[in-house]
Amino acid sequence: MKLGLVSTTVLMAAISATSVSAETLRLLTWGGYAPEEVIAMFEAETGHTVEVTTSNNEEMIAKLRATNGGGFDLAQPSQDRITSAQEEFGIYKPIDMERVDAAQIVPSMLAATASNTTFDGDVFGLPHIWGTSGLVVNTAEAGDVADYTDLCNDAYAGKVSYRLKRPTLIGFGFAMGLDPFAAYDDEAAYQGILDQVEETLTACKANVKTYWDGGDELKNLLRSGEVVASMAWDTGGWQLNADNADITFVAPASGALGWIDTFVLPARGRADDAAYDWINFVMRPDVAAMITNTAGNFTASVGGDEGVNADLKVRYQASFDQAAIDNIKWYPPVPAGLEMLEGATLDRINAAN
Amino acid sequence: MVSDKSKLGFYLLLSPLILWLVTLIILPHMGLFAVSMSEKVGVREYETGFGNYAVFFNEPLYWRTFARTAFMSILTTALTLVLGFPIAYYIAKLTRGRTKTTLFLMCLIPFWVSELVRTYGWMILLRETGVLSNFLLYIGVIDTPIEFLYNDAAILVGLVYTSILFMIVPLVTTLDSLDDSLIEAGYDLGGTGTSILREIVIPHAMPGIVSGCIVVFMLSLGNYLTPILLGGKDSLWFTGLIYTQFITRFNWELGSAFGFLLLGLSSAVVFIGLKLSRQSLSNTMGR
């Protein structure tokens, strides 16, 4: 009896001791950013447990807005979508730089993300993974597709695809010789660009097989040969290249669109310790290389590209020469309210016949 | 004393219903209504008014989408009725015992997997490199692959398939209750097959037909997955508009207004349908 009581007390003490340091990290991220093996290593090393929810930019903001920034402890939206969401809904809390091992992060990316995610004097984002969107082309069947507008060639009628989302509007804007980013702060000028893009995309609609929605759907379309050219993320092209050497990612002549996915802390997150531990853990070069190998995109970790497998590096270099890298158009922060204009344009394109 | 006890029992039995209605139906709708009444004028600035509802009527795109959705749903309902009625009649009147149970079960089995899986099944069948296109190529009817997906017909096929069960079940129940001797009497009195169908079977089955139609219409109108996946670039559906307002546009105010408009307009369509068929809601749903 007494022994039982003592052992129970010891057990209780042990449980309460671990619950002080070990937390459950509820991570809201993209598919591939938190591989099983990395989670297992992290859990073994720190004692925290990780629950992953995969999502995309819009859904992340919508989810956090619905709970006023609760329900998750760490989220990973793109850097251009942070300040407007913070301004409108106040769903994040500032990053405490004291608790981040900044030496592990490439200084230029850290600085760029900090300046793009600063709202009211506080920094809200840390860079994690970067990549681009451009064209994925089956070079055997559509070798001359070099820019977004080439998707509207009659030669490929019914055999192209893109998403009906804001990157498509912006990509086509650049391909048409316009500069949407320069017009971000001028609503009238931006509306002018949107109107021109709308006209092009409406005329192009007959060429499109379908607007893709998820990465797997697009890969299916390209793999089966139903689609020969599409607007897509670089990793999608590289993954397909592994299966079929004809299909690869092409940086468009007008410039690939560059994004950086970040770490942000939701305003009502409960496990900040675990969140900072996770950030410092995944930015370690060896862990960053593991994530690059599964996600396909490179990270902002110093030395993180060294452990990346050789095939991926070859594909990356085949798609990007130095000129293409210099030509990448990095997304500036989206001003609040711009999505309304884009939304109306996208609705009209969707409804056009 | 006895009446007190029975009153207590009445309220205890009533409480789950009240709880369900208030917490899951009435309160969320009140919240949604409040959101739909706030117009956004600036960053974190809102005004009360009907502006969001005005957007629906002022922008032709939105009410045309609603009209299209309603029209396609009515078409789906009609097709489901035409296809479902013979099946239900066969199950209810021409089979007995085990055969009846087996047939009924066979209608039910596809609904044991989720709607998403069933829709993907249709995508595998209908896509350009899919089963149907390849089969037609193989037997030599066509020489180049045909895309059957991403058009209105594909949406209709998907909607009819997902909702036909909800037509068959009420029809079987009402047809089951039709006494066979009435049909025999009809023949004895010199009626033909069509006149018996028109004068005896359909009038008797009317409540089942109407309740089936209401359920199928509402399910099609509120469907999101099937039209979006099978319709592709031509999948303009009203629920899709609501989804984009909430999720990709962060415009909950307009999305809520659309939600209420969908509720009101679909109720109006059902009301008109009931008036035209001279049925009442309690007569069809209350049985």
Interface residues (C-beta under 8 A of the other chain):
Chain A: E58 E59 I61 A62 R65 A85 E87 E88 F89 G158 L164 K165 K205 V208 K209 T210 Y211 S224 G225 E226 A336 G337 E339 M340 G343 L346 D347 R348 N350 A351
Chain B: V43 R44 L61 R64 T65 R127 E128 T129 E147 L149 Y150 G232 K233 L236 L241 T244 Q245 F246 I247 T248 R249 F250 N251 W252
